[in-house]
Amino acid sequence: MNLPAALPRIDARAVLRYDVPASLVVFLVALPLSLGIAIASGAPVMAGLIAAVVGGIVVGFVGGSPLQVSGPAAGLTVIVADLVANFGWKVTCLITVGAGILQILFGLSRIAQTALAIAPVVVHAMLAGIGITIALQQIHVLLGGTSASNAWSNIVNLPGQIADLNPPDLIVGGIVIALLLSWPMMPAAMRKVPGPLVAIVAATAVALVFGLDAEKIALNGNFFDALALPDLPDGRWGAVALGVLTVALIASVESLLSAVAVDKMHTGPRTNFNRELIGQGTANMTSGLIGGLPVTGVIVRSTANVAAGARTRWSAILHGVWVLLFAVVLTGLVQQIPKAALAGLLVVIGTQLVKLAHMRLAHRTGDLWVYAITVVSVVFLNLLEGVGIGLAVAIGLVVWRVVRAEITSEPIGTEATHQWMVHVKGSLSFLSLPRLTKALNAVPSGARVTLDLDLDFLDHAAGEMIADWRRAHEAGGGTVAVDEHGKPTLTDTDTAPPQRHHASNKVVGMLPWKRTRHRSEDTTTPASLRSVMGGIDEYHRSHADRFREHTAELAGGQNPDALFLTCADSRIVPNVITASGPGDLFTIRNVGNLVPAESSGDTSVAAGLQFAIDELGVSSIVVCGHSGCGAMNALLDDSAPGDTPVDHWLANALPSLTAFRNGHPAGRSADEAGLSPTDQLAVVNVAKQLETLQRHPLVGRAIAGGRLRVVGMFFDIATARVIEVTTTGVAVSADPVR
């Protein structure tokens, strides 16, 4: 760990230009938050300012995240309040010191990344639970009363508190809440001043001007009087150790997750996570030793820091210096702030920790139960137990998803054929035997069964059960054909320990039928259709469910980005070479990827153009030719043209042939790129179709209006490269499209 490198190199001009202004913004954000968090934690008010000073200066120098700002955090208020209630303030400071030592050991052990293994949904739920708990506590202070030690008591006592509210406190707190909620809608020039500072100053001013009888913050001495060494506990060392572990883990996770989020906000140096933990641990040791709250990386201050234009860690350091100067020189101002004003600030902060976006994400990803259980556990039990329960539920859900196999059993064809399909997909282990047994027992005796296994895991118990059922079914006059797609097979279950493999190496739409095996025993379908019908069976078995996730949203209509005009050649797969999916391309295919001129009288392509531009509003048209094109070969054939439909159609390409023979620039550049004469003509043909499109009235108007772009491409089948084509040719090196 290269700690000496933590000392920042000073670029005085950059610091003055960027970091000093940013540090002042962060100071103004941190000041009211630090005071409010101290009060919510049941700690001395000055403990919040001490933690802000230590978090800014110590973590600023030692930590591994240059733009993260540290200080007292709302995420630890519940834990700290519980510790203060059980052990007293000075023993809580000792617990903070112990947590700092443990964090330093975490960093020196280089295990910082393991703290990020907590499922994000659990972290989101933990923060929401903390937010709800803070809001339930502070709503009582906002109404002029005192909060209870647990959420349930705060809920039960709330009706009585409402009936016995103190109007001055409610007015002061209401002003803060109203300003904070409306501040994001204010003009940008006003929003340069932090909303929390404006709200606290405004509420305090109203209380002073109108003489409102609202309880104010009381300080026992100045900043230096608040500095105090921690005390040893009077027994209960096991509970103290648990408190140390709890604070260390929660502070580490919150700091690291905040650092990850901050890294996404800027393009400067990335976080060294192990060094960041050492910095956080050093700050917590220092804060605890001198009477401050626990310190973590704080996303609210860090976001303000980045948004204000900070470039280096000097912004965080200087913000700590400004807090120190305020706490030493302007302590008297703090005692003018009503408690209800800070309560209003904390109510808003608490409710903002409950994010609808996190709930929607949990719902979309199937983790809503994990989120809900974690929130309820954090609110009504405690933070550590709530996170533990949430992690246990999340792990259980992961295990269930990993080991769960999709098992279906259904008849296929008519009753006369007496055929059944049993499909098993995923991980098949002894945990799935009850459902597998039920599915197999649903198959009637004597049926012709196809057992379709698309597995990534198969253990001995499941393999043995399938073998026993197969013997019994065949003894009863039935037949069983086993179709195994995945790497684990039934024959492997008796010879080696089970291993996890990818379920299948087949990708729909990528491998031709002749390279896949369809073991269908269907003898009623003509041989000429078996590849198609077998492919449809494979699609339904392995891909339809995943495909439906995308097509379901398109059932009401299409909104493609591009019209893709290409050859009818079977080797061209537009969605593969453009990495697109359903609903992305409006495709027109014909022999030779041609656009007939208006004078030809052929409206087949023109109809598609009109529909794509006028009805669908596509933003681009792509003309894609390809190597080894049969239409281009036919054009180069010197034999006299015939009277077949193909001959009549290829007459639309004669301008391309003439241009090629007259030395069209596209042909010359294709020749320089080493393409064959047939492929040179194919490139010229794409260039000529681009010219035809640009002269088309409908296309021309859309291009002139900036609504449409026309591009050309050439697909080289042998190398699977896509090369861009213009009206003048291709790049000499024939580089693929970037």
C-alpha positions in Angstrom: 0.0 0.0 0.0 1.8 3.1 -1.2 0.5 5.5 1.5 3.1 8.2 1.0 1.6 8.8 -2.4 -1.6 9.8 -0.6 -0.1 13.2 0.1 -1.5 15.3 -2.8 0.8 17.2 -5.1 -0.3 20.8 -5.2 -1.1 22.6 -8.4 -1.8 26.0 -6.9 -3.6 27.4 -9.9 -5.8 24.4 -10.4 -6.7 24.3 -6.7 -7.6 28.0 -6.6 -9.6 27.8 -9.8 -11.5 24.5 -9.2 -11.1 23.0 -5.7 -11.5 26.1 -3.5 -14.9 27.1 -5.0 -16.0 23.4 -4.8 -14.9 23.1 -1.2 -17.0 26.1 -0.2 -20.1 24.5 -1.8 -19.5 21.2 -0.1 -18.9 23.0 3.2 -22.3 24.7 2.9 -24.0 21.4 2.2 -22.1 19.5 5.0 -22.7 22.0 7.8 -26.5 21.6 8.3 -26.3 17.8 7.6 -23.6 17.3 10.2 -25.6 19.1 12.8 -28.8 17.2 12.0 -27.2 13.8 11.9 -25.6 14.4 15.3 -28.9 15.3 16.8 -30.7 12.3 15.2 -27.9 10.0 16.5 -28.4 11.1 20.1 -24.8 12.4 20.2 -23.5 15.8 21.2 -24.1 18.4 18.5 -20.4 19.2 18.2 -19.7 15.5 17.5 -21.2 16.0 14.0 -18.8 18.9 13.3 -15.8 17.0 14.6 -16.6 14.1 12.3 -17.0 16.5 9.4 -13.6 18.0 10.1 -11.9 14.6 10.4 -13.7 13.1 7.5 -12.7 16.0 5.2 -9.1 16.4 6.3 -8.0 12.9 7.2 -9.8 10.9 4.5 -8.9 13.6 2.1 -5.2 13.1 2.7 -5.1 9.3 3.2 -8.1 7.9 1.3 -8.1 6.3 -2.1 -11.1 8.1 -3.8 -9.9 11.6 -4.9 -13.3 13.2 -5.2 -15.3 11.4 -2.5 -16.1 13.6 0.5 -16.4 11.9 3.9 -18.2 12.8 7.1 -21.0 11.8 9.4 -23.6 9.9 7.4 -27.4 9.4 7.7 -26.9 5.7 7.1 -25.3 5.2 10.5 -27.7 7.2 12.6 -29.8 4.3 13.6 -26.8 2.2 14.7 -25.2 5.1 16.5 -28.4 6.1 18.3 -28.8 2.5 19.5 -25.2 2.4 20.7 -25.5 5.7 22.6 -28.7 4.4 24.2 -27.1 1.2 25.4 -23.5 2.2 26.2 -23.5 6.0 26.5 -21.6 8.5 24.3 -18.0 8.0 25.3 -18.2 4.2 25.0 -19.7 4.7 21.6 -16.6 6.7 20.7 -14.5 3.7 21.8 -16.6 1.5 19.4 -15.9 4.0 16.6 -12.1 3.7 17.3 -12.4 -0.1 17.2 -14.4 0.1 13.9 -11.6 2.3 12.5 -8.9 -0.3 13.5 -11.0 -3.0 11.8 -11.4 -1.0 8.6 -7.6 -0.5 8.5 -7.1 -4.2 8.8 -9.7 -4.7 6.0 -7.7 -2.4 3.8 -4.3 -3.9 4.6 -5.7 -7.4 3.9 -6.7 -6.2 0.4 -10.3 -7.5 0.8 -12.1 -4.2 0.1 -13.8 -5.5 -3.0 -15.4 -8.3 -1.0 -17.5 -5.7 0.7 -19.1 -4.9 -2.6 -20.4 -8.5 -2.8 -23.6 -7.4 -0.9 -26.4 -7.5 -3.4 -27.3 -3.9 -4.5 -31.0 -4.6 -3.7 -30.1 -5.2 -0.1 -28.1 -2.0 0.1 -30.9 -0.1 -1.5 -33.4 -1.6 1.0 -31.0 -1.0 3.9 -30.9 2.7 3.0 -34.7 2.8 2.6 -35.1 1.2 6.0 -32.7 3.7 7.5 -34.6 6.6 5.8 -38.0 5.4 7.1 -36.6 5.0 10.7 -35.1 8.5 10.6 -38.3 10.0 9.3 -40.4 8.3 12.0 -38.0 9.6 14.6 -37.7 13.2 13.4 -41.4 13.7 12.7 -42.0 13.7 16.5 -39.3 16.4 16.9 -40.9 18.3 14.1 -44.2 18.3 16.0 -42.5 19.5 19.2 -42.1 16.2 21.0 -39.3 13.6 21.5 -38.8 10.4 19.5 -38.9 6.9 21.0 -36.1 4.4 20.7 -37.8 2.1 18.2 -39.9 2.5 15.0 -43.0 0.6 16.4 -43.2 3.0 19.4 -42.8 6.0 17.1 -45.7 4.7 14.9 -48.0 4.0 17.9 -47.3 7.3 19.6 -47.7 9.4 16.4 -51.5 10.0 16.8 -51.0 11.3 20.3 -48.1 13.5 19.2 -50.2 15.0 16.4 -52.9 15.8 18.9 -50.3 17.5 21.2 -48.2 19.3 18.6 -46.3 22.5 19.2 -47.3 25.0 16.4 -44.0 27.0 16.4 -42.0 23.8 15.9 -44.3 22.7 13.1 -44.0 26.1 11.4 -40.2 26.1 11.5 -40.0 22.5 10.3 -42.6 23.0 7.6 -40.6 25.9 6.2 -37.6 23.7 5.8 -39.5 20.9 4.2 -41.3 23.3 1.8 -38.0 24.9 0.7 -36.2 21.7 0.2 -39.0 20.2 -1.9 -39.3 23.3 -4.0 -35.6 24.1 -4.4 -35.0 21.8 -7.4 -37.6 23.8 -9.3 -35.9 27.1 -8.6 -33.9 29.0 -11.3 -30.4 27.6 -11.9 -28.8 30.7 -10.5 -30.5 30.3 -7.2 -29.7 26.6 -7.0 -26.0 27.4 -6.9 -26.6 27.9 -3.2 -27.2 24.6 -1.5 -30.8 24.0 -0.6 -30.3 22.7 2.9 -28.3 25.8 3.9 -31.0 28.1 2.5 -33.8 26.1 4.3 -32.0 26.2 7.7 -31.1 29.9 7.5 -34.6 30.8 6.3 -36.4 28.8 9.1 -34.0 30.2 11.7 -34.6 33.8 10.5 -38.3 33.3 10.7 -38.1 31.9 14.2 -35.9 34.9 15.3 -37.9 37.6 13.6 -41.3 36.5 14.7 -40.1 35.3 18.1 -41.5 31.8 17.7 -41.2 29.6 20.8 -39.3 26.8 19.1 -36.7 24.8 21.0 -33.2 25.6 19.9 -30.0 23.6 19.8 -28.1 23.7 23.1 -24.3 23.4 23.1 -22.2 22.5 26.2 -19.2 24.6 25.5 -17.3 25.4 22.3 -15.6 23.1 19.8 -12.5 22.5 21.9 -14.6 21.7 25.0 -16.3 19.0 23.0 -13.0 17.2 22.3 -12.9 14.2 24.7 -11.2 10.8 25.0 -13.5 7.7 24.9 -14.3 5.5 28.0 -14.0 1.8 28.5 -17.2 -0.1 28.8 -18.4 -1.4 32.2 -18.6 -5.1 31.0 -20.6 -6.4 28.1 -17.6 -6.7 25.9 -19.4 -9.1 23.6 -22.0 -6.5 22.8 -19.2 -3.9 22.3 -17.4 -6.2 19.9 -20.6 -6.7 18.0 -21.0 -2.9 17.8 -17.5 -2.6 16.5 -18.1 -5.1 13.7 -21.5 -3.6 12.8 -20.1 -0.1 12.5 -17.0 -1.3 10.6 -19.1 -3.3 8.1 -21.8 -0.8 7.4 -19.4 2.2 7.2 -17.1 0.2 4.8 -19.9 -0.9 2.6 -21.5 2.6 2.5 -18.1 4.2 1.7 -17.2 1.7 -1.0 -20.6 1.9 -2.7 -20.4 5.7 -2.6 -16.9 5.6 -4.1 -18.2 3.4 -6.9 -21.0 5.9 -7.6 -18.6 8.8 -7.5 -16.2 7.1 -10.0 -19.2 7.1 -12.5 -19.6 10.8 -12.2 -16.2 11.9 -13.5 -13.3 10.9 -15.8 -10.4 11.5 -13.4 -8.4 8.9 -11.4 -10.3 5.8 -10.2 -10.7 4.8 -6.6 -8.1 2.6 -4.9 -10.6 0.7 -2.7 -8.2 -0.8 -0.2 -6.5 2.5 0.3 -10.0 4.1 0.7 -10.7 1.7 3.6 -7.4 2.6 5.2 -8.4 6.3 5.0 -11.9 5.7 6.4 -10.4 3.6 9.2 -7.8 6.2 10.1 -10.6 8.9 10.1 -12.8 6.8 12.4 -9.9 6.1 14.8 -9.2 9.8 14.9 -12.9 10.9 15.2 -13.6 8.4 18.0 -10.5 9.4 19.9 -11.5 13.0 20.0 -15.2 12.7 20.5 -16.7 12.6 17.0 -19.3 10.5 15.2 -18.4 7.6 12.9 -17.2 8.7 9.4 -18.2 7.3 6.0 -18.0 8.3 2.4 -21.2 10.4 1.8 -22.8 10.4 -1.6 -24.7 13.7 -1.1 -21.5 15.7 -0.4 -19.5 13.8 -3.0 -22.2 14.6 -5.7 -22.1 18.2 -4.7 -18.3 18.1 -4.9 -18.2 16.7 -8.4 -21.0 18.9 -9.7 -19.2 22.0 -8.3 -16.2 21.2 -10.5 -13.7 19.7 -8.0 -10.6 18.3 -9.7 -8.5 16.9 -6.8 -8.7 15.7 -3.2 -7.9 19.3 -2.0 -11.6 20.1 -2.3 -12.5 17.5 0.4 -9.6 18.6 2.6 -10.5 22.3 2.4 -14.1 21.6 3.1 -13.0 20.1 6.4 -10.9 23.2 7.1 -13.9 25.5 6.6 -16.0 23.4 8.9 -13.2 23.6 11.5 -13.1 27.4 11.2 -16.9 27.7 11.5 -17.0 25.4 14.6 -14.2 27.4 16.3 -15.3 30.9 15.4 -19.0 30.9 14.8 -20.3 28.4 17.4 -22.8 31.0 18.7 -24.7 30.8 15.4 -25.4 27.1 15.9 -27.3 27.8 19.1 -29.8 30.0 17.1 -31.0 27.1 15.0 -34.3 25.5 16.1 -34.2 21.7 16.5 -37.4 21.5 14.4 -35.5 23.0 11.5 -32.9 20.2 11.6 -35.8 17.7 12.1 -37.4 18.9 8.9 -34.1 18.6 7.1 -33.8 15.0 8.3 -37.4 14.1 7.5 -36.7 15.1 3.9 -33.3 13.3 3.8 -34.9 10.2 5.3 -37.8 10.1 2.7 -35.3 10.7 -0.1 -33.5 7.5 0.9 -36.6 5.6 -0.1 -36.3 5.7 -3.9 -39.1 4.7 -6.3 -36.5 3.9 -8.9 -35.0 1.3 -6.6 -38.4 -0.3 -6.1 -39.1 -0.4 -9.8 -35.7 -1.9 -10.4 -36.3 -4.6 -7.8 -39.7 -5.3 -9.3 -38.3 -5.6 -12.8 -35.5 -7.9 -11.7 -37.7 -10.1 -9.5 -36.1 -8.9 -6.3 -39.0 -7.1 -4.8 -39.5 -9.6 -2.0 -35.8 -9.2 -1.0 -36.3 -5.4 -1.0 -39.5 -5.5 1.1 -38.3 -8.0 3.7 -35.0 -6.1 4.2 -36.8 -2.8 4.6 -39.3 -4.2 7.2 -36.5 -6.0 9.1 -34.3 -2.9 9.2 -37.2 -0.8 10.5 -38.6 -3.1 13.1 -35.5 -5.1 14.2 -32.2 -3.4 13.7 -29.8 -2.5 11.0 -27.5 -5.5 11.3 -30.2 -8.1 11.7 -32.1 -6.5 8.8 -29.2 -6.6 6.5 -28.4 -10.2 7.5 -32.0 -11.3 6.8 -32.0 -9.5 3.5 -28.7 -11.1 2.5 -30.1 -14.5 3.5 -33.2 -14.0 1.4 -31.1 -12.8 -1.5 -28.8 -15.8 -1.3 -31.8 -18.1 -1.1 -33.3 -16.5 -4.1 -30.1 -16.9 -6.1 -29.8 -20.6 -5.1 -33.4 -21.2 -6.1 -32.8 -19.5 -9.5 -29.6 -21.4 -10.1 -30.8 -24.9 -9.2 -34.3 -24.5 -10.5 -34.9 -26.3 -13.8 -37.8 -25.6 -16.2 -39.7 -28.8 -16.6 -42.7 -29.3 -18.9 -44.6 -32.3 -20.1 -47.2 -32.2 -22.9 -48.7 -34.2 -25.7 -47.7 -33.3 -29.3 -49.4 -34.1 -32.5 -52.8 -35.8 -32.5 -54.1 -38.4 -30.0 -53.6 -41.0 -32.7 -49.9 -40.5 -32.8 -49.6 -40.9 -29.0 -46.5 -38.7 -28.8 -45.3 -36.7 -25.8 -42.6 -34.1 -25.3 -40.9 -33.8 -21.9 -38.6 -30.7 -21.9 -36.1 -30.0 -19.1 -34.0 -26.9 -19.2 -31.4 -25.5 -16.8 -29.9 -27.2 -13.7 -31.2 -30.6 -12.9 -30.3 -31.9 -9.5 -31.9 -33.9 -6.7 -33.6 -30.7 -5.6 -35.7 -30.9 -8.8 -36.7 -34.6 -8.5 -40.2 -34.0 -7.1 -41.2 -31.8 -10.1 -39.4 -34.0 -12.6 -41.2 -37.1 -11.2 -44.5 -35.3 -11.5 -43.8 -34.4 -15.1 -42.7 -37.9 -16.1 -45.7 -39.6 -14.3 -48.0 -37.4 -16.4 -46.9 -39.4 -19.5 -49.3 -42.2 -20.2 -48.1 -45.8 -20.6 -47.1 -46.8 -24.1 -46.5 -43.2 -25.3 -43.7 -42.3 -27.7 -41.7 -39.8 -25.7 -39.1 -37.3 -26.7 -37.1 -36.3 -23.6 -35.5 -33.0 -24.5 -32.6 -32.1 -22.1 -31.1 -28.7 -22.5 -28.9 -28.7 -19.3 -26.0 -26.9 -17.8 -25.8 -29.1 -14.7 -26.8 -32.7 -14.1 -26.1 -34.7 -11.0 -26.1 -38.5 -10.3 -29.5 -38.5 -8.5 -31.3 -36.9 -11.4 -29.5 -39.1 -14.0 -30.4 -42.3 -12.0 -34.0 -41.2 -11.7 -34.4 -40.6 -15.4 -32.7 -44.0 -16.2 -35.1 -45.8 -13.9 -38.2 -44.1 -15.4 -37.0 -44.8 -18.9 -36.6 -48.5 -18.2 -40.0 -48.7 -16.6 -41.7 -46.8 -19.5 -40.1 -48.9 -22.2 -41.0 -52.1 -20.3 -44.6 -50.9 -20.5 -44.5 -50.7 -24.3 -43.5 -47.1 -24.7 -40.5 -45.6 -26.4 -38.1 -42.9 -25.1 -35.9 -40.8 -27.4 -33.4 -38.7 -25.5 -32.3 -35.4 -27.2 -29.4 -33.9 -25.2 -28.4 -30.3 -26.1 -26.1 -29.4 -23.2 -22.6 -30.7 -22.4 -23.6 -32.7 -19.3 -25.1 -36.0 -20.5 -26.8 -38.9 -18.8 -23.9 -41.2 -19.4 -21.5 -38.9 -17.5 -23.5 -39.0 -14.2 -22.0 -42.4 -13.2 -18.4 -41.7 -14.2 -17.4 -38.3 -12.7 -18.6 -35.6 -10.2 -21.1 -33.2 -11.7 -19.8 -29.9 -13.2 -21.6 -26.8 -14.4 -21.4 -26.2 -18.2 -23.1 -23.8 -20.6 -26.5 -25.3 -21.4 -26.0 -25.2 -25.2 -23.6 -24.0 -27.8 -26.3 -23.4 -30.4 -27.4 -19.8 -31.2 -30.7 -19.3 -33.0 -30.2 -17.9 -36.4 -26.4 -18.4 -36.5 -25.8 -22.1 -37.3 -27.3 -23.6 -40.5 -29.6 -26.5 -40.2 -27.1 -28.9 -41.8 -24.8 -28.3 -38.8 -27.4 -28.9 -36.1 -29.1 -32.2 -35.2 -32.8 -32.6 -35.1 -33.5 -36.1 -33.8 -37.2 -36.0 -34.5 -38.8 -39.3 -35.2 -41.4 -37.6 -37.3 -41.9 -39.7 -40.5 -45.1 -38.0 -41.6 -43.5 -34.7 -42.7 -41.9 -34.8 -46.2 -38.1 -35.0 -46.1 -37.9 -31.7 -47.9 -39.6 -29.9 -45.0 -37.9 -31.7 -42.1 -35.1 -29.1 -41.8 -37.7 -26.3 -41.6 -40.0 -28.1 -39.3 -37.1 -29.4 -37.1 -35.9 -25.8 -36.9 -39.3 -24.7 -35.8 -39.4 -27.4 -33.1 -35.9 -26.2 -31.9 -37.1 -22.6 -31.9 -40.1 -23.5 -29.7 -38.1 -25.7 -27.4 -35.1 -23.4 -26.8 -35.7 -19.9 -28.0 -39.4 -18.9 -28.1 -39.6 -18.0 -24.4 -36.5 -15.7 -24.6 -37.7 -14.2 -28.0 -41.2 -13.5 -26.5 -39.6 -11.1 -24.0 -38.7 -8.8 -26.9 -41.6 -9.4 -29.3 -44.3 -8.9 -26.6 -43.5 -5.2 -26.6 -43.8 -5.0 -30.4 -47.2 -6.6 -30.6 -48.9 -3.2 -31.0 -46.8 -2.0 -33.9 -43.3 -1.4 -35.3 -40.9 1.5 -35.1 -37.8 0.5 -37.0 -34.7 2.7 -37.2 -33.6 1.8 -40.7 -34.8 0.4 -44.0 -32.3 -2.3 -44.9 -32.3 -3.2 -48.7 -30.2 -6.2 -49.5 -30.0 -9.2 -51.8 -32.2 -12.3 -51.5 -29.1 -14.5 -51.1 -29.6 -17.0 -48.3 -26.1 -16.2 -46.9 -27.0 -12.7 -45.9 -28.6 -12.4 -42.4 -29.4 -8.7 -41.9 -30.0 -8.8 -38.1 -26.8 -10.8 -37.5 -24.5 -8.5 -39.4 -26.1 -5.4 -37.9 -26.3 -6.9 -34.4 -30.0 -5.8 -34.3 -33.2 -7.4 -33.1 -36.9 -7.6 -33.8 -38.4 -4.2 -34.6 -35.0 -2.6 -35.6 -34.9 -3.1 -39.4 -37.6 -2.7 -42.1 -36.2 -5.1 -44.7 -36.6 -5.2 -48.5 -34.9 -8.1 -50.3 -34.6 -8.8 -54.0 -32.2 -10.4 -56.4 -29.2 -8.1 -56.6 -30.3 -5.5 -54.1 -31.7 -3.3 -56.8 -33.8 0.0 -56.8 -35.7 0.2 -60.1 -35.7 3.6 -61.7 -39.1 5.3 -61.7 -39.2 5.0 -65.5 -39.1 1.2 -65.3 -42.7 1.0 -64.1 -41.7 -1.4 -61.3 -43.2 -0.2 -58.0 -42.3 -3.1 -55.7 -39.3 -1.3 -54.1 -41.0 2.2 -54.4 -43.9 0.9 -52.3 -41.5 -0.2 -49.5 -39.7 3.1 -49.7 -42.9 5.1 -49.3 -44.2 3.0 -46.4 -40.8 3.2 -44.6 -40.4 6.9 -45.0 -43.9 8.2 -44.7 -45.5 5.7 -42.3 -42.6 4.4 -40.2 -40.3 7.5 -40.3 -37.1 5.6 -40.7 -33.9 7.7 -40.2 -31.7 5.8 -42.6 -31.7 3.6 -45.7 -29.0 1.0 -46.0 -28.2 -0.7 -49.4 -26.1 -3.9 -48.8 -24.5 -5.9 -51.5 -22.3 -8.9 -51.0 -19.5 -11.0 -52.4 -20.1 -13.9 -54.8 -23.4 -12.4 -55.9 -25.2 -14.6 -58.5 -27.0 -11.5 -60.0 -23.6 -9.8 -60.6 -22.2 -13.0 -62.2 -25.2 -13.1 -64.5 -24.6 -9.5 -65.6 -21.0 -10.2 -66.4 -22.0 -13.2 -68.5 -21.6 -12.0 -72.2 -24.4 -14.2 -73.5 -27.4 -12.5 -75.0 -30.1 -11.6 -72.5 -33.1 -14.0 -72.4 -36.8 -13.5 -71.9 -37.2 -14.9 -68.4 -38.5 -13.0 -65.3 -34.9 -12.9 -64.0 -33.6 -11.4 -67.2 -36.3 -8.7 -67.1 -35.5 -7.9 -63.5 -31.8 -7.7 -64.0 -32.4 -5.1 -66.7 -32.7 -2.7 -63.7 -29.0 -3.4 -63.1 -27.7 -2.6 -66.6 -26.7 0.9 -65.5 -24.4 -0.6 -62.9 -22.8 -2.9 -65.5 -22.3 0.1 -67.9 -20.7 2.2 -65.1 -18.4 -0.7 -64.1 -17.2 -1.1 -67.7 -16.7 2.6 -68.0 -14.3 2.7 -65.0 -16.7 3.9 -62.2 -14.6 5.2 -59.2 -16.3 2.6 -57.0 -15.1 -0.2 -59.2 -11.5 1.2 -59.3 -11.3 1.5 -55.5 -12.7 -2.1 -55.2 -10.0 -3.2 -57.6 -7.3 -1.5 -55.5 -8.8 -3.3 -52.4 -8.1 -6.6 -54.1 -11.7 -7.6 -54.8 -12.6 -9.9 -57.7 -14.4 -8.5 -60.9 -17.7 -9.9 -59.7 -17.3 -8.2 -56.3 -16.1 -5.0 -58.0 -19.3 -5.0 -59.9 -21.2 -5.6 -56.7 -19.6 -2.6 -55.1 -20.4 -0.4 -58.2 -24.0 -1.7 -58.1 -24.3 -0.5 -54.5 -22.9 2.9 -55.5 -25.4 3.1 -58.4 -28.4 2.2 -56.1 -27.3 5.0 -53.8 -27.4 7.4 -56.7 -30.8 6.1 -57.8 -32.2 6.6 -54.3 -30.8 10.1 -54.0 -32.7 11.0 -57.2 -35.9 9.5 -56.0 -38.3 12.4 -55.2 -39.5 11.0 -51.9 -36.0 10.0 -50.7 -34.5 13.2 -52.0 -36.9 15.4 -50.0 -36.3 13.5 -46.8 -32.5 13.8 -47.3 -32.8 17.5 -48.0 -34.9 18.0 -44.9 -32.3 16.3 -42.8 -34.7 13.5 -41.9 -32.9 10.7 -43.7 -29.4 9.4 -44.4 -28.6 6.9 -47.2 -25.6 4.6 -46.8 -24.1 1.7 -48.7 -22.4 -1.5 -47.5 -20.7 -4.6 -48.9 -20.7 -7.9 -47.0 -17.7 -10.1 -47.7 -18.9 -13.6 -47.0 -15.5 -15.3 -46.7 -14.3 -12.9 -44.0 -17.7 -12.0 -42.5 -16.7 -8.3 -42.7 -19.0 -5.4 -43.5 -17.3 -2.7 -45.6 -18.7 0.7 -46.1 -19.5 1.8 -49.7 -19.9 5.4 -51.0 -20.8 6.7 -54.4 -17.0 6.8 -55.1 -16.0 3.4 -53.7 -14.6 1.7 -50.7 -11.4 2.4 -48.6 -8.3 1.1 -50.3 -7.7 -1.2 -47.3 -11.3 -2.4 -47.3 -11.5 -1.8 -43.6 -14.7 -3.0 -42.0 -17.3 -0.5 -40.9 -16.5 0.8 -37.4 
